[in-house]
């Protein structure tokens, strides 16, 4: 049976995530990797029962920052970027496209 997340629990998880990001950012020396533990904690909170692996082994389409899996079956890939990066930038489009295509192939 799936656990049901209440709005209160969701809001608390997001508040904790934003607080962690703010604290790391305020120090002035954070990189993309600095924020990953906070993202992993958030993902565990909002995706109960899902395994969240930071820096999984390389896959056919590249080396995603996270893999989401359930019962040892990959369900999705996440590519994290630094806070100040524009995710709509063309430099990221190809990379995101590869992971999206890999997600679709694995779910077929």
Secondary structure, DSSP 8 states (H G I E B T S, - for coil): ------HHHHHHHHHHHHHHHHHHHHTS---GGGGHHHHHHHHHHHSTT-EEEET---BTTB--SEEEEETTEEEEEE----TT--TTSHHHHHHHHHHHHHHHHHH-
